[in-house]
């Protein structure tokens, strides 16, 4: 599994999308950070994947709550099989954007299409066969057995009697084995550790067999070991099945390691989008997050990694 993840990163590097040159500290950085910078945007054009199928198209999308504009004029194309990370400060609109794409929130302006069809034209059941969502808090600590929880992911394929063909059981068994959960299948969910519960949450959405997986800060409550384990499981599944992934992430270093592209939001607008190498520059990070960064290259994977300077007076 680790080998698969490294192959994907090497693939990105070979094709010129993962190269990064270590930068030197900027002596004028602190003075520039205090000024009011315009946001520069690095865009990823459709020409980068001319033969790819556009699974998600967001055109001029906005969302307002009363007089508050949470999202403004979002334009974004997501090709099938891509992994996008969505980053930005708290309150920048990341979760709201995910909800618009999931169809759980209705956009105020613009258009969102999934596989060429307006998202509003899908029934809830049809949409759930295409899109799975994993929320930040994963699964509640309920007493249901692990197998029962994973089987809930098969709901979109059940008939009106709540039954499904034998294929469903085979899918569930396969997912449990793939994530190393077979021995825990009869254990109550609330008896598991946080890392194990998050694996069960991933198993549930894998059993749903979506084409598009939306994740809202899936590693927030995990320690470093389980963060990497979760992301590596996700990467192996994506590579095996060509799943399209959109993940809201607070950890920019994780995003650079695993994502093909990054979309950055600031105050409800797109502040930048592109490969990790093109987006994660000192200037971009400074403008988007209002921090003083030091960018270095990962010693093994040739992708940018973020260090922070302390504000020492």
C-alpha positions, 0 to 999 in steps of 0.5 A: 500500500505504501508502495502504491502511494509512493508510485503515485507521487513519483508519477506526479514528479515524472510528469513535472507536476511535483518538482519543487526547489527549496526557497531561501528565507526572505529578509523582507517577508515580515514587512510585506506580510503587514501590507494588504496584498492582492490575491494572486491566482494560479489556475489549472486549465482544462488543457492540462487534462484534455482527454479526461472526463470532467466529472464535476463542473462548478460555474459561477457558483455562490451561496448566501445566508441572508446578507452574508455571502459565504461563497462568491463566483466559484469556477472549478473543473474536476476531472474523473480520477483526480484528487483535489485538496481544498484548503483555506482559513477557518470560515473561508467556505470550504465545508459550504463548497463541499455541501454544494457539490454533495447536493446537501445545500442549494446554491444561490447562484451559478451551476453545478453539474455532475457527469454533465447533468445539473446536480438538481436533476438527480434523485437523492438515491441516484446521487448517493450512488455517485457521491459519498461523503465522509464528515469531519467527525466520522461516525458516532460511537454507536453500539452497532457491530462494525459489519452492520455499519459498513453495510449501511453504505449499501443503502443506495442499492437496496430495493423498496423492501430494503433488500439487495442482491448477494453482490452487496455482501461480497462488496462488504466482505471485500472492503472489510478485508482490504482495510484490515477490519475482518477480525473486528467485524462483530465488535461494537463500533463504540468499543474501537479506538478513534483510528479504528472508527475512522477506518470503519467510516472509510469502509462504509463509504467504500462499500457505497462504491461512489465515483466521487468521494467528498471528505471534510477534514477527515484526519482532524481528530487522529494522531500522526500515525493514524493520519498517515494510515488513513491517507495511505488507505485512501490513496491505495483505494483511489489508485485501484478504482480511479475514484475522484476525491475532494478532501478539505484538509487543514494540513497543507503538508498532507495535501502536498503529499497526497493530492494531485491539485489544491484549491485554496479559498479565502473569504469565500472566493478562489484564492488559487488553484493548481498543483502543490508545487505551483500553489504552495509558494511562500507568496501564495501561503503568505497571501492566503493564510497571513503567516510567515512561511518557509517552504522546503522540499520533501527529501523523499518525494520532491513536493513542497512542505511548509515550515512556519516562522515564529513572530519574535519581536 
